[in-house]
Amino acid sequence: MKLLSRASRELPGVTGVARVARRSDTLLSRVGNGDIVVIDHMDIDRKTAEALVHAGVTAVINASPSISGRYPNLGPEILVSSGIILVDEIGDKVFSRLKDGAKVRLDEGTLYAGEDIIGTGTVQTPEAIADLLIDAKTGMAAQLEAFAANAIEYMKRERGLLLDGVGIPDITTDLKERQVLLVSASAETAKELKGLKKYIADYRPVLIGIDAGADALREAGYKPDLILGNPESISSETLTAGAEVVIPAHTDGHAPGLERVQDLGIGAVTFPASGTSEDLALLLVDAHEAALIVTVGMRTTLTDLLDRGRGSTASTFLVRMRVANKVVEAAAVSKLYRARISWWAVLLLIVAAATAIVVALLVSDVSGTYADLFRDWWSEFTTWVKGLF
């Protein structure tokens, strides 16, 4: 076995464990560092790509085109720019020829299992993806027409929820007239939370984690006040940290992940409605009269909306319209919210104060009492300066 392993390492290309599934969403929970992912996912979206980058996979092999030309989807560019090999259109037969967990080798678009060739596809380069994205922009007109029709359909189906808040659950977390921070998991979440450190310290908003965003909050050193999402995507440590839990449910009442919460001995309420966890979180905090909603890791550009797919595009668009007067993205807050007192001004203040103290001490009869008073005063002064930041 050692001789075979040494020989395999001498062969060209990269090697890894194959993680095989037609649907990428069923695969994400079991991929890990160095894996070679085999999927059938036309138009890889941003969310899937970011999850694969976070998992540390070596390569993604797609039975379908990763950019079909329907619209300029964001996933392939994210994968390739992160150093992940992307191979397209290897063919549907790969799923009958390759077992999950097999050791495979990928070399210039050809996938091997041992000495057997499983299939050959097209390796996507940054230049090729850029050209495909330019061509894909011409397909946006058809997608926008489909989006408009889907929005009307969603509006009819969820009219009561959007207009009157029918079905929004009661919660114990007090949101009325308070600022709320909604955190969703994305490649920018950690950076955006870091940029909001001063804002969070000063305003102490209600911290709400959406799906894996709850874990991102804890990793950043914060404790979520409320969690909304599928418990299967959230760690047990976060679920049992004391936050109130709201679980999205299908319109028939089935709530995926509810059994896991019950096994952990945690109480939870369900939120039966269609739409993404992010959409439901926005509706929930708006209905409970939050004063301001700051979003982290939640993008809503036109391309991002189309990238979500037809199933959730309409709900996101309409929900954003519903709560638009309260929502601010983290990037805007971090740019606008800055300390008004510069370090230079504080430094000059400290120097002036220190000079005055030294002069006073030189011309006065200093005793032990004055020394103690000076130490107390200096401690209070430095505490006040720290409070400015």
N, C-alpha and C positions, 0 to 999 in steps of 0.2 A: 504493500500500500504506500509506503514512503517513497519507493522508486517511481510509482505511478504519479504521485503528487508532484514530485520534483520534475518529472517529464512534462506534466501538464502545464507547469509554470513556465517552461521554456517555450511553449507554443505561443504564437502571436495572439494579440487581442487581450480581452479581459475575461476573467472567470468569476463565477458567483453562483449562488443558489437561485434557482428559478422559482418565482412566485407567479402562479398561473391562475387567471380568472378572466372570464369574458367581461364582467362588469368591474370597473375599477373601484367602485364604492364598497364592494364586498371584500376587496383585497387590502385596503389601506390599513386596517387594524392589525395585519400580520406581516407587513413588510418591515425590513430592518436594514441596517447598515451593510452595504456591499451587495444587496440582492439585485438580481436582474428580473425586472417585472415584465410579464407578458400579458397584455390586455387587448380588448377590442373596443376602442373608445374613439369614435369619430369626433373631431374637434375637441381636443383636450382643453379643459377649462382651467382658469387660474387656481381655483380652490384645490382641484385634484393635483395640479402641478406643485403647488406649495406644500401639500401634504407629502408628496414623494420626495421633494427636496429636503423637507424636515426629517424624513425617515432615513435619508442618506443613501438612497439606492444608487447603484452604479450605472444602470441603463434601463431604458424603457423601450420595449418592443411592442409595436402596435400592429394589430392585424388590419386596421383601417387607417385611412389618412388622418393624421393629427390636425391638419388644416384642410378642410374640404372645399373652402372657398365661399361658404355660405355667409360668413362674417369674419372679421379679423379677431379670432379667439386668442387669448393671451397665454395659454398653457405652454405650448411648444417653446416659445421664446424664453419663458422662465426656466424651463428644464435645461435647455442648451446653454443659456448664460450662466447656469449654476454648475456647468461641467458634466452634466449627465448626458450620456449617449442616447440619442433618440433615433430609432429605426422604424420607418413606416412601411405599411402594406406588405408585411411578411406573409400574409395569407391566412385563411381560416383553418387550414389543415394543421397549423401549429398546435391547436388545442387537442387534437387526437394523437399527435406524435410525441407530445411532451407532458410529463407528469409534474405536478406541483412538488417542489422540494428537490428536484433533480439537479445535479451539478452540471452547469453548462458553460460554454465558452462562446464569446461573441467577437468576431473579427471582421471588420470592414463590411458590416451589414449581414454577415452570414452567421447563423446560430448553430452551434454544434452541441451534441450530447455524446460525449466520448468521441468516437470517430465518425459518427453519423451526422449528416447535415439535416437539420430540422427545417430550415427554410432560409430564404434570403430576401432582404428588404432594402429600402433606400435610407441611407444615413442622412439625417437632416443637419445641415450646417447653419450657422447664423446668417450667412448670406442667402441661402435658399429659403429660410424662414422669412427673412425680410421681403423677398420677392413675392412669396406666397401671401403674405399679409397685405401687400399693396394690391394684389389681384383680388383678395377677398373683400376689400372695401366696396367693390362693385356689387357684391351680393347682399349688402346691408338693406337695400330697398325692399327686397322680398321679406327679409327678417322683420323689418319694421311693420310691414303690413300684417304679418302673422302676430306680431306683438300687440298691435292695436286690436285685432280680433280677440286675442287671448285676454286682454284687459277688460273688454266688454263682458266676456264670459265670466271672468272672476268677479267683476262688480255685481253681476246678477246673482252669483252663487253666495257671495259673502256680503251682501248689501247691509244686512243688519249689524254685522260685526264692524264694518268700516264706518257706517254712518251713526249708529246708535250704541256701539260697544256691546252688543248682545253676545253673551258667551264668555266675556272676559272675566276671569275668576277673581274673587276677593283674596287679598293677601294681608299678612300681618305687618310686613315691612312698611313703614311710614314714608311715603313719597311726596305727600302734599306740600307744594311750594318749596320743594328741595331740588337741588341740582343732582343729576344722575349721570353716572359714567357707565356706558354700555361697552363691554369689551368682548370682541369676537376674535377668534384665532386667525392670524394671517402672518405673512412674512414680515410685515411692518409693526406688528403688535408690540413687541418688546421695545423697539425704538420709540414708538409713539408714547408708550407708558413712561418711559424715561423722560421724554420731553414734557410730560404733564406732572412731574414730581412736585414742582412748586405749587401748581394749581391744586393738586390733591391735598397737599399739606395745609393750604390756606382755607380752602372752601369745604373740605371734607365731604365730597359728594357721596351719595349712596352708590356702592360698587356692585355692579351686576355683571356676572360672567355668563356668556352665551356659549353653550356647548364647551369645546376645549378652551374657550376664552377664560373660563373659570380657573383652569389650571395655570393659564398665562398670568392671571392676577396673582396667584400664590407664588409663582416663580419670581415675580417682580417684587415680592415682599409685602403684598397686601392680602387682606382677608375679605372674600366676597360677602356682601350682605345678603345677596339673593342670587340664585343660580337658575337659569332657564335653558333647557335643552335636553337632549337625549342622554340619560345617565351612562349609557354604554360608551360615550366618548369622553367621559370625565373620570378622573382617578378617584379611588375610594377615599384617599386622604382629603381631597377637596370636598367631596360630598359629605363627609362626616365632620367637617370643620365648624359646623354650626350655622351655615347659611340656610335661609328658606329656599325650598326647591319647588320649581314649577316645571312640569313635564308637558311638552306639546303632545297632543293626541290627535288621532285621525277623527274625522267627523262621525265615525261609528262608535267612538268612545275608546278604542284600543290605544293604549299609550305605550309605545316601545320603550323598554328600559324600566318600567314601573316595578317589575319583579325584582330587579337588582336593588332598587332603592328599598324595597320592603325587606329584602334579605339583610340589608345593612342596618335595618331598624330605624330608618329615617322617615319622617312624615313628609308628604308631598301633595300638591294639588295639581290637577291636570287642566290643560288648556286645549279643548277640542276645536280645531280650526285648520283650514288649509293655509299654506304659506310657510316660509322658512322660519327658523327659530329667531333670527334677527328681526323679521317682520313682526312676529308675535311679541317680542320684547319691546319694540317701539310702541305697539298698540297698548301693551300692558302699562307701561310707565306713563303714557299720555292719558289713559283712562283714569289713572290714580293721581292725576293733577301734578305731575312733576313740573317744576318751573323751567328747567333747562335740561336738555339731553345732549351730552357730549359722547360721540361715538368713536371707538377705537377699533381699527382693523376692519372697518365696514366701508367699502367703496361703492359709489353709485353713479359713476360716469356711464355714458351710453354704451360704451364697449363692455364695461363690467356687467351691465344689466343684460345685454345680449349673451354674455359669456355664461350666465347662470342657467340658460336653457329655458325653454318655453314653460316648464312647469312652475317656475318661481319668479319669472321676470315681471309678470303683471302684478303679482301681489306686492313685490318690492316697490314698484313704481307707484302704485296707488297708496300704499301705506306711507311712503315718503311724502306724497302730496298731503296726506291726512295730518301729518305731524310736522310739516316743514317749518312752521313758525317757531318751533322749539329746538330743532336739531342743529348742532354745530359739530363739524368733524374735528378730530384731535389735532390735525395739522394746523388748522386755523387758530385753535386755542393756544397752542404752544408758541405760535408766532406773535399773537396779540398779547398774551399774558406774560409780561416781563416785569422784573423788579424796576420800580420807578427811580430808586436811589442807586446811583452808580457807585462802584467800588472806590473810585477816586474821591468822591465826596465824603464817603465814610472814612477813608484814610486821612483826609485833611482834618476831619472832625476829631479823630483819635489823636492826631499829632497836636492839634490845638489844645485839646483837653489835657494831654500829658504834659505839655509845656506849662500850662497854667498851674497844674498840680506841683510840678517841680519848683516853680518860682515861689509858690505859696509855702512850700516846705522849707526852702532856703531862708526865707525871711521870718519864719515863725519858730517858736520853741516847740519842737516835736517831741512828744512823749510817746509812751507805749499805747496810750489811749488813741492818739491820733493815727498811729500806725495801724491799729486794729480798724479804725474807721475807714482809713484809706483802702485797706484790703476788702472790706465789705462793699465800699462804694465801687471799687474797680470790678468786683465780681458782678454786681448789679449792672454796671455799664456794659460789660462784655456780653452779658445775657441779653440786654436790650438790642445790641448791635446784631447778634445772631438772629434775633426775631425779625429784623428787617428783611432777611433773606429766607 
